[in-house]
Amino acid sequence: MKFQIFLIISQQFLSFVFSACVDQTRTPMIIGKIPPCPFYDNQPVCCRQDNIDQMTSNYRSIDATFGQDGGGCDICGANLKRFWCIYTCDPDQTDFMEYTGRANVTDPGNKNKLIEVQLVSLRTKPTIACEVYSSCSRTSFVNQVSAMQSPGGFFNFLGEQAISQGQQFITFEFQEHDSMIMDNTWMCNHKSEITTVDDNGIIHYWDQYGYELKQQCQCNTCEDSCDANQILYQPTGVLYGFETSYVLYTWLIVILFALGITIIRKYQKNKVAIENLEIGLITS
């Protein structure tokens, strides 16, 4: 059940929409603020308002699947958001992606169903794929999907999930030239020094691209955050599991029980002595 929930969420945020500039008859345009991609604010971009509205909704699912909200790592979520922002909005979009036609492919959610999709070829540098995957590799979602146990498998799985919701089939090509540029991909143990304080005095941490990092990724979701000098296991001591109250109550009951037995036996012994004394007096 948990895996099915993750899969549904993944299909929601992988609901891609068509970007303007991949159609070379169009040019990037300034559309103002872009909440899901704040590093593109007031710059020429290829995305349109409908893209922005959809990403705003879909990025909540990224937080719930890969981020701290879903027991994952916020660095992973931030890297994925920036990756899909570049895919959707980058003004140089046509330098690293293209539409290659249309085809009928099998619906990942229903093997008996064919869906007509747009074929998209996305060229990505191997280092970007490895760094993004590294920040996500120990999240719960990735650990539960066998197809996502390598950088290539991770991105190919995400590309295939766009079939059902976005009617796109994204094929990733990992190469150095004519590829997506994504500088400063954060490792999962990245510590942000950018902070803001809200009206309630709560400190919020952000990366330099405008994404909130609610919590530093922990050892269970980020191997690089594990402290080699920290004692992760301590041998159990002699008093491990010792519950003082239970032990005291037990001993109190035992003592009272023993005291009760002693009193009864002494009473019975005295009673017998008295009876013998009375018998001796009568006979004499």
Secondary structure in CASP SS format (residue, H / E / C, confidence):
PFRMAT SS
TARGET T0000
AUTHOR 0000-0000-0000
METHOD secondary structure of the structure
MODEL  1
M C 1.00
K H 1.00
F H 1.00
Q H 1.00
I H 1.00
F H 1.00
L H 1.00
I H 1.00
I H 1.00
S H 1.00
Q H 1.00
Q H 1.00
F H 1.00
L C 1.00
S C 1.00
F C 1.00
V C 1.00
F C 1.00
S C 1.00
A C 1.00
C C 1.00
V C 1.00
D C 1.00
Q C 1.00
T C 1.00
R C 1.00
T C 1.00
P C 1.00
M E 1.00
I E 1.00
I C 1.00
G C 1.00
K C 1.00
I C 1.00
P C 1.00
P C 1.00
C C 1.00
P H 1.00
F H 1.00
Y H 1.00
D C 1.00
N C 1.00
Q C 1.00
P E 1.00
V E 1.00
C C 1.00
C C 1.00
R C 1.00
Q H 1.00
D H 1.00
N H 1.00
I H 1.00
D H 1.00
Q H 1.00
M H 1.00
T H 1.00
S H 1.00
N H 1.00
Y H 1.00
R H 1.00
S H 1.00
I H 1.00
D H 1.00
A H 1.00
T H 1.00
F C 1.00
G C 1.00
Q H 1.00
D H 1.00
G H 1.00
G C 1.00
G C 1.00
C C 1.00
D H 1.00
I H 1.00
C H 1.00
G H 1.00
A H 1.00
N H 1.00
L H 1.00
K H 1.00
R H 1.00
F H 1.00
W H 1.00
C H 1.00
I H 1.00
Y H 1.00
T H 1.00
C H 1.00
D C 1.00
P C 1.00
D C 1.00
Q H 1.00
T H 1.00
D H 1.00
F C 1.00
M E 1.00
E E 1.00
Y E 1.00
T E 1.00
G E 1.00
R E 1.00
A E 1.00
N E 1.00
V E 1.00
T E 1.00
D E 1.00
P C 1.00
G C 1.00
N E 1.00
K E 1.00
N E 1.00
K E 1.00
L E 1.00
I E 1.00
E E 1.00
V E 1.00
Q E 1.00
L E 1.00
V E 1.00
S E 1.00
L E 1.00
R E 1.00
T E 1.00
K C 1.00
P H 1.00
T H 1.00
I H 1.00
A H 1.00
C H 1.00
E H 1.00
V H 1.00
Y H 1.00
S H 1.00
S H 1.00
C H 1.00
S C 1.00
R C 1.00
T C 1.00
S H 1.00
F H 1.00
V H 1.00
N H 1.00
Q H 1.00
V C 1.00
S H 1.00
A H 1.00
M H 1.00
Q C 1.00
S C 1.00
P H 1.00
G H 1.00
G H 1.00
F H 1.00
F H 1.00
N H 1.00
F H 1.00
L H 1.00
G H 1.00
E H 1.00
Q C 1.00
A H 1.00
I H 1.00
S H 1.00
Q H 1.00
G H 1.00
Q C 1.00
Q E 1.00
F E 1.00
I E 1.00
T E 1.00
F E 1.00
E E 1.00
F E 1.00
Q C 1.00
E C 1.00
H C 1.00
D C 1.00
S C 1.00
M E 1.00
I C 1.00
M C 1.00
D C 1.00
N C 1.00
T C 1.00
W C 1.00
M C 1.00
C C 1.00
N C 1.00
H C 1.00
K C 1.00
S C 1.00
E C 1.00
I E 1.00
T E 1.00
T E 1.00
V E 1.00
D C 1.00
D C 1.00
N C 1.00
G C 1.00
I C 1.00
I E 1.00
H E 1.00
Y E 1.00
W E 1.00
D C 1.00
Q C 1.00
Y C 1.00
G C 1.00
Y C 1.00
E E 1.00
L C 1.00
K C 1.00
Q C 1.00
Q C 1.00
C C 1.00
Q C 1.00
C C 1.00
N C 1.00
T C 1.00
C C 1.00
E H 1.00
D H 1.00
S H 1.00
C C 1.00
D C 1.00
A C 1.00
N C 1.00
Q C 1.00
I C 1.00
L C 1.00
Y C 1.00
Q C 1.00
P C 1.00
T C 1.00
G C 1.00
V C 1.00
L C 1.00
Y C 1.00
G C 1.00
F C 1.00
E C 1.00
T H 1.00
S H 1.00
Y H 1.00
V H 1.00
L H 1.00
Y H 1.00
T H 1.00
W H 1.00
L H 1.00
I H 1.00
V H 1.00
I H 1.00
L H 1.00
F H 1.00
A H 1.00
L H 1.00
G H 1.00
I H 1.00
T H 1.00
I H 1.00
I H 1.00
R H 1.00
K H 1.00
Y H 1.00
Q H 1.00
K H 1.00
N H 1.00
K H 1.00
V H 1.00
A H 1.00
I H 1.00
E H 1.00
N H 1.00
L H 1.00
E H 1.00
I H 1.00
G H 1.00
L H 1.00
I H 1.00
T H 1.00
S C 1.00
END
